[in-house]
Amino acid sequence: MTSPILSPAIPQLPSGNLQRTHEFFRDLLGFDRFRLYAEQGHLIVCRG
């Protein structure tokens, strides 16, 4: 039996306000790359 191959986890968290969520991840958690898809209701954040 071979070991399973694991993919990176990509959590999806609900947000009632994308702008405030963006500010929280940027200012308090230190995320530095963002892509906002406001019309689709998505904010993608990256760090490192």
MMTF fields as JSON, N, C-alpha, C and O atoms, coordinates in Angstrom:
{
  "mmtfVersion": "1.0.0",
  "mmtfProducer": "UNKNOWN",
  "numBonds": 191,
  "numAtoms": 192,
  "numGroups": 48,
  "numChains": 1,
  "numModels": 1,
  "chainsPerModel": [1],
  "groupsPerChain": [48],
  "chainIdList": ["A"],
  "bondAtomList": [4, 2, 8, 6, 12, 10, 16, 14, 20, 18, 24, 22, 28, 26, 32, 30, 36, 34, 40, 38, 44, 42, 48, 46, 52, 50, 56, 54, 60, 58, 64, 62, 68, 66, 72, 70, 76, 74, 80, 78, 84, 82, 88, 86, 92, 90, 96, 94, 100, 98, 104, 102, 108, 106, 112, 110, 116, 114, 120, 118, 124, 122, 128, 126, 132, 130, 136, 134, 140, 138, 144, 142, 148, 146, 152, 150, 156, 154, 160, 158, 164, 162, 168, 166, 172, 170, 176, 174, 180, 178, 184, 182, 188, 186],
  "bondOrderList": [1, 1, 1, 1, 1, 1, 1, 1, 1, 1, 1, 1, 1, 1, 1, 1, 1, 1, 1, 1, 1, 1, 1, 1, 1, 1, 1, 1, 1, 1, 1, 1, 1, 1, 1, 1, 1, 1, 1, 1, 1, 1, 1, 1, 1, 1, 1],
  "groupList": [{"groupName": "MET", "atomNameList": ["N", "CA", "C", "O"], "elementList": ["N", "C", "C", "O"], "formalChargeList": [0, 0, 0, 0], "bondAtomList": [1, 0, 2, 1, 3, 2], "bondOrderList": [1, 1, 2], "singleLetterCode": "M", "chemCompType": "L-PEPTIDE LINKING"}, {"groupName": "THR", "atomNameList": ["N", "CA", "C", "O"], "elementList": ["N", "C", "C", "O"], "formalChargeList": [0, 0, 0, 0], "bondAtomList": [1, 0, 2, 1, 3, 2], "bondOrderList": [1, 1, 2], "singleLetterCode": "T", "chemCompType": "L-PEPTIDE LINKING"}, {"groupName": "SER", "atomNameList": ["N", "CA", "C", "O"], "elementList": ["N", "C", "C", "O"], "formalChargeList": [0, 0, 0, 0], "bondAtomList": [1, 0, 2, 1, 3, 2], "bondOrderList": [1, 1, 2], "singleLetterCode": "S", "chemCompType": "L-PEPTIDE LINKING"}, {"groupName": "PRO", "atomNameList": ["N", "CA", "C", "O"], "elementList": ["N", "C", "C", "O"], "formalChargeList": [0, 0, 0, 0], "bondAtomList": [1, 0, 2, 1, 3, 2], "bondOrderList": [1, 1, 2], "singleLetterCode": "P", "chemCompType": "L-PEPTIDE LINKING"}, {"groupName": "ILE", "atomNameList": ["N", "CA", "C", "O"], "elementList": ["N", "C", "C", "O"], "formalChargeList": [0, 0, 0, 0], "bondAtomList": [1, 0, 2, 1, 3, 2], "bondOrderList": [1, 1, 2], "singleLetterCode": "I", "chemCompType": "L-PEPTIDE LINKING"}, {"groupName": "LEU", "atomNameList": ["N", "CA", "C", "O"], "elementList": ["N", "C", "C", "O"], "formalChargeList": [0, 0, 0, 0], "bondAtomList": [1, 0, 2, 1, 3, 2], "bondOrderList": [1, 1, 2], "singleLetterCode": "L", "chemCompType": "L-PEPTIDE LINKING"}, {"groupName": "ALA", "atomNameList": ["N", "CA", "C", "O"], "elementList": ["N", "C", "C", "O"], "formalChargeList": [0, 0, 0, 0], "bondAtomList": [1, 0, 2, 1, 3, 2], "bondOrderList": [1, 1, 2], "singleLetterCode": "A", "chemCompType": "L-PEPTIDE LINKING"}, {"groupName": "GLN", "atomNameList": ["N", "CA", "C", "O"], "elementList": ["N", "C", "C", "O"], "formalChargeList": [0, 0, 0, 0], "bondAtomList": [1, 0, 2, 1, 3, 2], "bondOrderList": [1, 1, 2], "singleLetterCode": "Q", "chemCompType": "L-PEPTIDE LINKING"}, {"groupName": "GLY", "atomNameList": ["N", "CA", "C", "O"], "elementList": ["N", "C", "C", "O"], "formalChargeList": [0, 0, 0, 0], "bondAtomList": [1, 0, 2, 1, 3, 2], "bondOrderList": [1, 1, 2], "singleLetterCode": "G", "chemCompType": "PEPTIDE LINKING"}, {"groupName": "ASN", "atomNameList": ["N", "CA", "C", "O"], "elementList": ["N", "C", "C", "O"], "formalChargeList": [0, 0, 0, 0], "bondAtomList": [1, 0, 2, 1, 3, 2], "bondOrderList": [1, 1, 2], "singleLetterCode": "N", "chemCompType": "L-PEPTIDE LINKING"}, {"groupName": "ARG", "atomNameList": ["N", "CA", "C", "O"], "elementList": ["N", "C", "C", "O"], "formalChargeList": [0, 0, 0, 0], "bondAtomList": [1, 0, 2, 1, 3, 2], "bondOrderList": [1, 1, 2], "singleLetterCode": "R", "chemCompType": "L-PEPTIDE LINKING"}, {"groupName": "HIS", "atomNameList": ["N", "CA", "C", "O"], "elementList": ["N", "C", "C", "O"], "formalChargeList": [0, 0, 0, 0], "bondAtomList": [1, 0, 2, 1, 3, 2], "bondOrderList": [1, 1, 2], "singleLetterCode": "H", "chemCompType": "L-PEPTIDE LINKING"}, {"groupName": "GLU", "atomNameList": ["N", "CA", "C", "O"], "elementList": ["N", "C", "C", "O"], "formalChargeList": [0, 0, 0, 0], "bondAtomList": [1, 0, 2, 1, 3, 2], "bondOrderList": [1, 1, 2], "singleLetterCode": "E", "chemCompType": "L-PEPTIDE LINKING"}, {"groupName": "PHE", "atomNameList": ["N", "CA", "C", "O"], "elementList": ["N", "C", "C", "O"], "formalChargeList": [0, 0, 0, 0], "bondAtomList": [1, 0, 2, 1, 3, 2], "bondOrderList": [1, 1, 2], "singleLetterCode": "F", "chemCompType": "L-PEPTIDE LINKING"}, {"groupName": "ASP", "atomNameList": ["N", "CA", "C", "O"], "elementList": ["N", "C", "C", "O"], "formalChargeList": [0, 0, 0, 0], "bondAtomList": [1, 0, 2, 1, 3, 2], "bondOrderList": [1, 1, 2], "singleLetterCode": "D", "chemCompType": "L-PEPTIDE LINKING"}, {"groupName": "TYR", "atomNameList": ["N", "CA", "C", "O"], "elementList": ["N", "C", "C", "O"], "formalChargeList": [0, 0, 0, 0], "bondAtomList": [1, 0, 2, 1, 3, 2], "bondOrderList": [1, 1, 2], "singleLetterCode": "Y", "chemCompType": "L-PEPTIDE LINKING"}, {"groupName": "VAL", "atomNameList": ["N", "CA", "C", "O"], "elementList": ["N", "C", "C", "O"], "formalChargeList": [0, 0, 0, 0], "bondAtomList": [1, 0, 2, 1, 3, 2], "bondOrderList": [1, 1, 2], "singleLetterCode": "V", "chemCompType": "L-PEPTIDE LINKING"}, {"groupName": "CYS", "atomNameList": ["N", "CA", "C", "O"], "elementList": ["N", "C", "C", "O"], "formalChargeList": [0, 0, 0, 0], "bondAtomList": [1, 0, 2, 1, 3, 2], "bondOrderList": [1, 1, 2], "singleLetterCode": "C", "chemCompType": "L-PEPTIDE LINKING"}],
  "groupTypeList": [0, 1, 2, 3, 4, 5, 2, 3, 6, 4, 3, 7, 5, 3, 2, 8, 9, 5, 7, 10, 1, 11, 12, 13, 13, 10, 14, 5, 5, 8, 13, 14, 10, 13, 10, 5, 15, 6, 12, 7, 8, 11, 5, 4, 16, 17, 10, 8],
  "groupIdList": [1, 2, 3, 4, 5, 6, 7, 8, 9, 10, 11, 12, 13, 14, 15, 16, 17, 18, 19, 20, 21, 22, 23, 24, 25, 26, 27, 28, 29, 30, 31, 32, 33, 34, 35, 36, 37, 38, 39, 40, 41, 42, 43, 44, 45, 46, 47, 48],
  "secStructList": [7, 7, 7, 7, 7, 7, 7, 7, 7, 7, 7, 7, 7, 7, 7, 1, 7, 2, 2, 2, 2, 2, 2, 0, 0, 0, 0, 0, 6, 7, 7, 7, 3, 3, 3, 3, 3, 6, 6, 6, 6, 3, 3, 3, 3, 3, 7, 7],
  "xCoordList": [0.835, 0.0, 0.881, 1.843, 0.562, 1.333, 0.723, -0.468, 1.545, 1.068, 0.252, 0.564, -0.786, -1.578, -0.782, 0.102, -1.099, -0.481, -1.41, -2.589, -0.876, -1.675, -1.473, -0.347, -2.552, -2.514, -2.549, -2.984, -2.101, -2.172, -3.617, -4.51, -3.833, -5.168, -5.474, -4.623, -6.664, -7.102, -8.425, -9.492, -8.352, -9.592, -10.426, -9.895, -11.728, -12.66, -13.498, -14.223, -13.4, -14.078, -15.116, -14.827, -16.316, -17.325, -16.99, -16.333, -17.443, -17.218, -18.463, -19.032, -18.878, -19.999, -19.58, -20.424, -18.265, -17.757, -16.332, -15.398, -16.17, -14.854, -13.821, -12.648, -14.223, -13.263, -12.695, -11.485, -13.549, -13.077, -12.241, -11.272, -12.614, -11.831, -10.446, -9.448, -10.38, -9.102, -8.229, -7.049, -8.789, -8.031, -7.539, -6.416, -8.35, -7.965, -6.769, -5.789, -6.854, -5.764, -4.493, -3.393, -4.625, -3.474, -2.858, -1.66, -3.668, -3.158, -2.837, -1.833, -3.656, -3.464, -2.719, -1.999, -2.884, -2.248, -1.028, -0.301, -0.791, 0.417, 0.407, 1.473, -0.759, -0.807, -0.457, -0.85, 0.287, 0.818, 0.394, 0.687, -0.267, -0.721, -2.215, -2.697, -2.932, -4.387, -4.915, -4.313, -6.034, -6.786, -8.255, -8.774, -8.911, -10.301, -11.193, -11.02, -12.137, -13.156, -14.491, -15.287, -14.736, -15.914, -17.213, -18.161, -17.251, -18.493, -18.838, -20.01, -17.819, -18.072, -18.083, -18.429, -17.708, -17.703, -16.52, -16.655, -15.337, -14.14, -12.987, -12.797, -12.237, -10.986, -9.939, -10.113, -8.872, -7.8, -6.607, -6.171, -6.083, -4.949, -3.785, -3.991, -2.567, -1.347, -0.343, -0.334, 0.486, 1.554, 2.794, 2.732, 3.923, 5.194, 5.49, 6.528],
  "yCoordList": [-1.182, 0.0, 1.248, 1.328, 2.212, 3.454, 4.516, 4.477, 5.454, 6.545, 7.524, 7.748, 8.11, 9.093, 10.373, 10.717, 11.066, 12.356, 13.441, 13.486, 14.307, 15.371, 16.69, 17.069, 17.365, 18.697, 19.74, 19.435, 20.966, 22.004, 22.32, 22.252, 22.662, 23.051, 24.473, 25.359, 24.679, 25.998, 26.281, 25.962, 26.888, 27.147, 28.236, 29.171, 28.095, 29.1, 29.555, 28.759, 30.832, 31.388, 32.412, 33.25, 32.357, 33.347, 34.726, 34.846, 35.757, 37.135, 37.96, 37.873, 38.754, 39.648, 40.97, 41.721, 41.275, 42.545, 42.318, 42.217, 42.237, 41.93, 43.005, 42.687, 44.266, 45.342, 45.206, 45.323, 44.963, 44.802, 43.532, 43.506, 42.492, 41.254, 41.498, 41.041, 42.219, 42.573, 43.344, 43.026, 44.349, 45.146, 44.298, 44.49, 43.374, 42.496, 41.621, 41.539, 40.975, 40.102, 40.898, 40.416, 42.093, 42.943, 43.532, 43.377, 44.204, 44.981, 44.145, 44.398, 43.168, 42.413, 41.093, 40.655, 40.459, 39.159, 39.218, 38.232, 40.363, 40.545, 39.934, 39.719, 39.647, 39.142, 40.28, 41.425, 39.96, 41.033, 40.978, 41.913, 39.946, 39.872, 39.583, 38.728, 40.308, 40.21, 40.218, 40.796, 39.577, 39.682, 39.728, 38.783, 40.824, 41.022, 40.867, 41.56, 39.96, 39.76, 40.134, 39.26, 41.438, 41.916, 41.456, 41.072, 41.496, 41.112, 39.633, 39.26, 38.787, 37.366, 37.084, 35.981, 38.069, 37.88, 37.098, 36.36, 37.241, 36.507, 37.461, 38.475, 37.112, 37.8, 36.708, 35.821, 36.754, 35.763, 36.462, 37.515, 35.87, 36.463, 35.479, 34.266, 36.005, 35.197, 35.863, 37.083, 35.049, 35.577, 34.737, 33.508, 35.417, 34.71, 34.321, 33.719],
  "zCoordList": [0.0, 0.0, 0.0, 0.765, -0.845, -0.908, 0.002, 0.311, 0.42, 1.263, 0.432, -0.738, 1.016, 0.265, 0.031, 0.816, -1.04, -1.351, -0.823, -1.175, 0.017, 0.611, -0.129, -0.448, -0.39, -1.001, 0.106, 1.216, -0.168, 0.863, 1.225, 0.38, 2.475, 2.929, 2.472, 2.561, 1.994, 1.572, 2.271, 1.746, 3.469, 4.196, 3.533, 2.934, 3.652, 3.153, 4.334, 4.931, 4.672, 5.829, 5.387, 4.533, 5.95, 5.584, 6.14, 7.175, 5.45, 5.89, 5.593, 4.505, 6.56, 6.346, 5.742, 5.253, 5.767, 5.254, 4.752, 5.547, 3.435, 2.865, 3.159, 3.354, 3.196, 3.474, 4.888, 5.079, 5.87, 7.25, 7.396, 8.155, 6.675, 6.702, 6.124, 6.681, 5.003, 4.381, 5.368, 5.523, 6.036, 7.0, 8.168, 8.635, 8.644, 9.748, 9.361, 10.101, 8.206, 7.776, 7.483, 7.752, 6.941, 6.631, 7.898, 8.136, 8.705, 9.832, 11.064, 11.73, 11.379, 12.612, 12.421, 13.319, 11.264, 11.047, 10.137, 10.018, 9.49, 8.698, 7.313, 6.736, 6.762, 5.393, 4.45, 4.674, 3.386, 2.553, 1.088, 0.342, 0.66, -0.731, -0.728, 0.014, -1.569, -1.581, -3.0, -3.905, -3.173, -4.416, -4.012, -3.419, -4.333, -3.946, -5.168, -6.171, -5.072, -6.101, -5.47, -5.126, -5.318, -4.593, -5.251, -4.566, -6.583, -7.254, -7.059, -7.108, -6.837, -6.563, -5.058, -4.635, -4.26, -2.806, -2.285, -1.309, -2.924, -2.526, -2.22, -2.892, -1.203, -0.865, -0.686, 0.15, -1.445, -1.346, -0.701, -1.166, 0.373, 1.088, 1.116, 1.176, 1.074, 1.121, 2.051, 2.216, 2.643, 3.483, 3.266, 3.227, 3.124, 2.969, 1.541, 1.268]
}
